[in-house]
């Protein structure tokens, strides 16, 4: 199982609507890797040094490699594959749609207008993805502990509204994204998350993402 590859971008083999295939030369061996077009934008001209996190997909006689800039992006790709009817091609098309926080926000907030922009995804499929993946996102291990530096790990330049290294649950991160999509600024989001941080761990574990969002909105309403 290949987990990562570091080498020279030898060639951009092909570019499709949402994905591209590149040839990555590693110690004299060329690996053909499928990346999203957004990931391709991160890569420089041929012969540049490239480091990619790799997902290895094996099906019957087919051995395929999919490349990602960050471990978080790869983890999200793997989460997409757990949804019924989602294979690597559809998952890559999903990732090509936008940056990671925006994609998470679309699933959590049931933004069907965004989700149906994915080639091959209609309204019914989008609704099913929301149901299957929305709750899983709040429980995903790589979202369960983030701090002030979390934004530097996310493609698209997301900056966390937190100013301390206090851990924040994955559900609270999704609440922050939801509040941002509703037009709240960094200061207001920080205040809302501070209210959630006042809950002890057991109390917070009993709250769904929707409950956390409701509590946050109520706290912001009281401050007006």
C-alpha positions in Angstrom: 0.0 0.0 0.0 1.5 3.4 -1.1 0.8 6.2 1.4 2.8 9.0 -0.1 5.1 9.8 -3.0 7.8 12.5 -3.3 9.5 13.1 -6.7 9.6 15.2 -9.8 6.5 16.0 -11.9 7.7 14.4 -15.0 4.6 14.9 -17.2 1.0 16.0 -17.2 -0.4 13.0 -19.1 -4.0 14.1 -19.5 -6.5 16.6 -18.3 -10.3 15.8 -18.1 -13.2 17.9 -16.9 -12.5 17.5 -13.2 -9.3 15.4 -13.0 -5.9 15.1 -14.5 -3.3 12.3 -14.7 0.3 13.1 -14.0 3.5 11.1 -14.2 5.6 11.3 -11.0 9.2 10.2 -11.2 10.4 8.7 -7.9 13.9 7.3 -7.7 13.9 6.3 -11.4 10.3 4.8 -11.3 7.4 6.6 -12.9 4.1 6.5 -11.1 0.9 7.5 -12.9 -1.3 9.4 -10.4 -4.8 10.8 -10.7 -5.3 14.2 -9.1 -8.2 16.7 -9.1 -7.9 19.8 -11.3 -7.7 21.9 -8.1 -4.7 19.8 -7.0 -3.1 20.2 -10.4 -3.3 24.0 -9.8 -1.0 23.5 -6.8 1.6 21.7 -8.9 4.2 23.7 -10.7 5.6 23.1 -14.2 7.1 19.7 -15.2 10.4 18.7 -13.5 9.3 20.4 -10.2 9.5 18.6 -6.8 6.1 17.2 -5.7 5.0 15.6 -2.5 1.6 13.9 -2.6 -0.5 11.9 -0.1 -1.7 8.8 -1.9 -4.8 6.7 -1.8 -4.3 3.3 -3.4 -7.4 1.9 -5.1 -7.3 -1.8 -6.0 -10.2 -3.4 -7.8 -9.8 -6.8 -9.5 -6.9 -6.3 -12.0 -6.9 -2.5 -11.7 -4.3 -0.7 -9.5 -4.9 3.1 -9.3 -3.2 5.9 -7.4 -5.0 9.1 -6.4 -2.9 12.0 -5.1 -3.7 14.8 -2.6 -1.9 17.8 -1.3 -2.9 17.2 2.4 -3.8 14.3 4.6 -7.1 16.0 5.4 -8.0 16.1 1.7 -7.2 12.4 1.4 -9.2 11.6 4.5 -12.2 13.5 3.1 -11.8 11.5 -0.2 -11.9 8.3 1.8 -15.0 9.4 3.7 -16.7 10.1 0.4 -16.0 6.6 -0.7 -18.0 5.2 2.3 -21.2 6.7 0.8 -23.4 4.3 -1.2 -22.6 4.6 -5.0 -19.6 6.8 -4.6 -16.5 5.6 -6.3 -13.1 7.2 -6.9 -14.2 9.1 -10.0 -17.2 10.7 -8.4 -15.2 11.5 -5.2 -12.5 13.2 -7.3 -15.2 15.2 -9.1 -16.5 16.3 -5.7 -13.1 17.5 -4.6 -12.6 19.5 -7.8 -15.7 21.5 -6.9 -14.1 23.7 -4.2 -11.9 24.0 -1.2 -12.3 21.5 1.7 -14.2 23.8 4.2 -16.7 24.8 1.4 -17.4 21.1 0.6 -17.9 20.2 4.3 -20.2 23.2 4.7 -22.2 22.1 1.6 -22.8 18.7 3.1 -23.5 19.9 6.7 -25.9 22.7 5.5 -27.7 20.6 2.9 -26.6 23.0 0.1 -28.1 21.1 -2.8 -27.4 23.9 -5.2 -23.7 23.4 -4.7 -23.8 19.6 -4.5 -25.7 19.2 -7.8 -23.0 21.0 -9.6 -21.0 17.8 -9.4 -21.2 16.0 -12.7 -23.5 13.0 -12.3 -25.1 14.2 -9.0 -28.8 15.0 -9.2 -31.0 16.3 -6.4 -31.9 12.8 -5.0 -28.2 11.8 -5.0 -27.2 15.0 -3.3 -29.9 14.5 -0.6 -28.6 11.0 0.1 -25.0 12.3 0.4 -26.1 14.8 3.0 -27.9 12.1 5.0 -25.1 9.6 4.8 -22.1 11.9 5.3 -23.3 14.9 7.3 -23.2 13.2 10.7 -20.1 11.2 9.8 -18.2 14.5 9.3 -18.7 15.6 12.9 -17.2 12.3 14.1 -14.2 12.1 11.7 -11.0 11.8 13.6 -9.0 14.4 11.7 -11.7 17.0 12.7 -11.9 16.1 16.3 -9.0 18.3 17.5 -8.1 21.6 15.8 -6.4 24.7 17.0 -5.3 28.1 15.8 -3.0 26.6 13.2 -5.7 24.4 11.7 -6.4 26.8 8.8 -2.9 26.4 7.5 -3.6 22.7 6.8 -6.7 23.4 4.6 -6.5 24.2 0.9 -8.3 27.5 0.0 -6.7 29.6 2.7 -9.3 29.1 5.5 -8.2 30.8 8.7 -9.7 29.6 11.9 -11.5 32.3 14.0 -9.8 30.8 17.2 -7.0 32.7 18.7 -5.9 30.1 21.2 -4.8 26.5 21.0 -7.9 25.3 22.9 -9.1 22.1 21.3 -12.4 22.3 19.4 -14.6 19.3 18.4 -15.3 18.5 14.8 -18.9 19.4 15.3 -17.9 22.9 16.5 -15.7 23.3 13.5 -18.7 22.6 11.3 -20.7 25.1 13.3 -18.1 27.7 12.6 -18.4 27.0 8.9 -22.2 27.2 9.1 -22.0 30.5 11.0 -19.6 31.9 8.4 -21.9 30.9 5.6 -24.7 32.8 7.4 -22.6 36.0 7.3 -21.1 36.0 10.8 -17.6 37.4 11.2 -14.6 36.0 13.0 -15.3 37.8 16.3 -18.9 36.6 16.4 -17.9 33.0 15.5 -15.2 33.1 18.2 -17.8 34.2 20.8 -20.2 31.5 19.7 -17.5 28.8 20.0 -16.5 30.1 23.4 -20.1 29.3 24.5 -19.7 25.7 23.3 -16.3 25.5 25.0 -18.1 26.1 28.3 -19.8 22.7 28.0 -18.0 19.8 29.6 -16.9 17.0 27.3 -19.8 14.7 28.3 -22.4 17.4 27.7 -20.9 18.3 24.3 -20.9 14.7 23.2 -24.7 14.6 23.7 -25.2 17.5 21.3 -25.6 17.0 17.5 -24.1 19.5 15.1 -27.6 21.0 14.7 -27.9 21.4 18.5 -24.5 23.1 18.6 -25.6 25.5 15.8 -28.9 26.3 17.6 -27.1 27.0 20.9 -24.6 29.2 19.0 -27.3 31.2 17.3 -29.2 31.7 20.5 -26.0 33.0 22.2 -25.4 35.4 19.4 -29.0 36.7 19.5 -28.7 37.5 23.2 -25.6 39.6 22.6 -27.4 41.9 20.2 
